Amino acid sequence: MVSQEALQSFYALAFGFALAGMLCSGYQVFAERPASFSLLNATRLRALSAVPFLVFAAPFIILRNTVRGRIHEDRNIGFVTLATVIAGLWSLFAGTAAIEALRFAAGLNG
C-alpha cells in the first residue's frame, strides 16, 4: 500500500509539471516564442518580474532543453538523467508551494 505522504508527493510532482507546462504554453501563445531562461538577460525590471514566472515554469524549460539536447546534440544519457532528476525535484517543490498557496487562499490550511 502506498503511504499518504508518498501519494501527496506524487500529486505535488504532477501538479508542478502541469503548472509549468501551462505557464510555458501560455507564454508561448502570447509572446509567440518559447519561454526560456534568457528572460533573465533583459533589463533589470523585466528580469526581476520574470523570476516568479521562471520559478514555476523552470521544470518544463529544463526538460524541453534536455530532450532537445539529447536529440540534436547527442548528449550523454547521464546528463539527461541528472537534468530530469533536477527538474523533478524542482517540480516537486514548486508544486508543493503552489498547492499550499491554493489551500491557503481557499481557507483550507488547518
N, C-alpha and C positions, 0 to 999 in steps of 0.2 A: 504494500500500500504506500502511496506517495504521501509524504508529510504535508501539513498545511503550509509550512514555510517554503518548501520546495515549489509547491503549486503557486504561491504568491510570487515567488521569484520568477517563475516561468511567465506568469501573466505580466509582470513588470517588464521583463525582457521583450516579450511580444509587443506590448504597448509602446515601449521605447522605439522599437524598429518601425512600427506602424506610424507613430508620430513623426519620426524622422523622414520616412517616405512621403507622408502627406505634406510636410513642410517643404521638402525639396521639390516635389511635384508642383505645389502651389507657387513656389518661387519661379520655377521654370515657365509656368503659364504666364505669369505677369511680367517677368523680366526677359522672357524669350531667350534665355540662356541657362545652362545648368548652374546650380549653386556650387560654390567651391570655397576653399579656404582663402582664395585670393581676395575675398571681400575684406579681409583684414589689411590689405595693402592700399585701401582707399584713404581719403582724408581722415583726419583724426575723429571727427564727429561720426562719419559714416562707419568707420571701423569699429568705433565704440558701440554704435547701435546694432552692428552685425553680430556682436558677441553673444547676446541671448539667443538669437536665431541659430547660430552655429553650435551652441551648447547642445541644443536638442536635435539639430539636423546632422551633426557630425557622424553618427554611426552609418547613415546612408551614404554620405560622401566618402567615408573611408572604404566601405565595401565596394562602392562603384569604382573608385580609383584602383582598388586592389584587383578586382576582376578584369578591368581594362588592362592593367599592367601585366597580369598573368597571360592574357590572350595576345596582346600586341607586343609586349616586351619579353615574354617568356621568363617571367620572374620565378625565382626558386619557390617551391611549394612550402618550405619552412617559413619564408617571409609572408606568404599568403595566409598560412595558419596563424602566425603571430598577429597579423593585422586583423584577422577575423576574431581572435580572442579579445583584442583591444576594443574592437567595435562592439563586441558582445557585452563586455563589461561596461563600456560607456553607455550602451543602450539600457542595460540593467539599472544603472544609476539614474540616468535621465528619465526612464520610465517610472522608477520609484518616486522620484521628485514630482513628476507630473501627476501621478496617481494621488500622492499625498496632497498636492495643491488642489486637485479636484475634490478630494474628500473634505478638505478644509473649507473650500468655497461652498460645498453643499451642506456644511454643518454636521458632517458625519465623523468628526475627529475625536470620538470618545470611545 
